[in-house]
Amino acid sequence: MAYAGGMAEDKRSELTGEKYWFNIRTEKVEFGRLSPAVHRIGPFDTEAEAARAPEIVAERARAWEAEDEEERGA
């Protein structure tokens, strides 16, 4: 996954009010809502967090599955 460097990432979002997004189609981080919502995961406060979006989604999916199994008594 690639993302472009630039202004200190934690400050850029803070200063502009914009957030970082991960584009699942291009597999790149974007700053602001550049792509259609259907292609974006986010928002994230930092570029680094957005770059980890696929991992974060997988981690959350595993956690939700474990909760579902627990509720079903499995």
C-alpha positions as CSV (number, residue, x, y, z in Angstrom):
1,M,0.0,0.0,0.0
2,A,1.4,3.4,-1.0
3,Y,0.9,6.8,0.5
4,A,2.5,10.1,-0.2
5,G,4.4,11.9,2.4
6,G,4.1,15.6,3.0
7,M,3.0,17.9,5.8
8,A,3.2,16.2,9.2
9,E,0.3,13.8,8.8
10,D,-1.3,14.3,12.3
11,K,-1.3,18.1,11.8
12,R,-2.6,18.2,8.3
13,S,-5.9,16.7,9.2
14,E,-6.1,18.8,12.4
15,L,-5.5,22.0,10.5
16,T,-7.9,21.5,7.6
17,G,-10.6,19.4,9.2
18,E,-10.2,17.0,6.3
19,K,-9.5,13.3,6.9
20,Y,-7.5,10.5,5.2
21,W,-9.2,7.8,3.3
22,F,-8.1,4.5,1.8
23,N,-9.1,3.9,-1.8
24,I,-9.9,0.2,-2.2
25,R,-9.8,0.5,-6.0
26,T,-6.3,2.1,-6.3
27,E,-5.0,0.8,-2.9
28,K,-3.7,4.3,-2.2
29,V,-4.3,6.8,0.6
30,E,-6.2,10.0,-0.3
31,F,-6.5,13.2,1.6
32,G,-10.0,14.4,1.5
33,R,-13.0,13.0,-0.3
34,L,-11.4,12.6,-3.7
35,S,-13.0,9.4,-4.8
36,P,-16.6,8.1,-4.8
37,A,-17.7,6.8,-1.4
38,V,-18.1,3.3,-2.7
39,H,-14.3,3.2,-3.3
40,R,-13.2,4.6,0.1
41,I,-12.6,3.2,3.6
42,G,-12.4,5.8,6.4
43,P,-12.1,8.4,7.6
44,F,-8.8,8.2,9.4
45,D,-7.0,10.9,11.3
46,T,-3.5,10.1,9.9
47,E,-2.1,8.9,6.7
48,A,-0.5,6.0,8.4
49,E,-3.8,4.8,9.8
50,A,-5.4,5.0,6.4
51,A,-2.6,3.0,4.9
52,R,-3.5,0.2,7.4
53,A,-7.2,0.3,6.4
54,P,-7.3,-3.2,4.9
55,E,-5.6,-4.7,8.1
56,I,-8.0,-2.7,10.3
57,V,-11.0,-3.9,8.4
58,A,-9.8,-7.6,8.7
59,E,-9.1,-7.2,12.4
60,R,-12.6,-5.8,13.1
61,A,-14.2,-8.5,11.0
62,R,-12.4,-11.2,13.0
63,A,-13.6,-9.5,16.3
64,W,-17.2,-9.3,15.1
65,E,-17.1,-12.9,14.0
66,A,-15.8,-14.0,17.4
67,E,-18.6,-12.0,19.1
68,D,-21.2,-13.6,16.8
69,E,-19.9,-17.0,17.6
70,E,-20.0,-16.2,21.3
71,E,-23.6,-15.0,21.0
72,R,-24.5,-18.2,19.1
73,G,-22.9,-20.3,21.9
74,A,-20.3,-21.8,19.6
